[in-house]
């Protein structure tokens, strides 16, 4: 049961935190939440399909199908989150200040909708499929399946609860603090997902694995509760190699550069107004 709690908690929490950030962002930008229904429905359907056809997917492309599919879903979330950070959020600030015409505001809203749906649905599909695959292994073991379902329900409840707490913390946060913190969280999530992409590609031999650059398992073990939480939130790896670190930096540097550039422009415009 403990194993089921940890596994489901890890998968649910990763998707729940991403959904919470997107929901809080849409609330701060005065957008309606209808996109969440579309994203969750697509994500749940996608997760079931991925779980149902897991063996066929795993055998596809000379046994590399599962890893390539996982990497593709991670990349979809990374790219949509990057677009959200670099392009949509600065425009949204202008919407807050009523500095855009109605046509441009409509463009921002539609862009936000599309990115929210892509990010949310891919996150739910990827993490949900792992739960389907895990539970399907106990279909012919009723006693074990019951224990796994109970543990899964506990893990799901904890994950959803933590996601809800994060959502309300972001929602009631002043806008001047919300946007920087949101950008930091999105950037860290992207970095963690990029490390997962590297790991998937290393598993199929597309990338060479090297010796770990460090080992922080003596501080936080990946198998501990804290390690599982950090993995779900930030893609924590106690012993990453150089390839994973490079992927991490490549994922976060464009967003960090965009944030610094945008902050510089805001500072310059504020100086000119004075």
Secondary structure, DSSP 4 states (H G I P E B T S, - for coil): -HHHHHHHHHHHHHHHHHHHHHHHHHHHTT--SHHHHHHHHHHHHHHHHHHHTHHHHHHHHHHTHHHHHHHHHHHHHHHHHHHIIIIIHHHHHHHHTT-S-HHHHHHHHHHHHHHHHHHHHHHHHHHHHHHHHHHHTTTT-HHHHHHHHHHHHHHHHHHHHHHHHHHHHHHTS-HHHHHHHHHHHHHHHHHHHHHHHHHHHHHTTSS----BS---TTTS-TTSHHHHHHHHHH---TT-BHHHHHHHHHHHHHHHHHHHHHHHHHHHHHHHH-
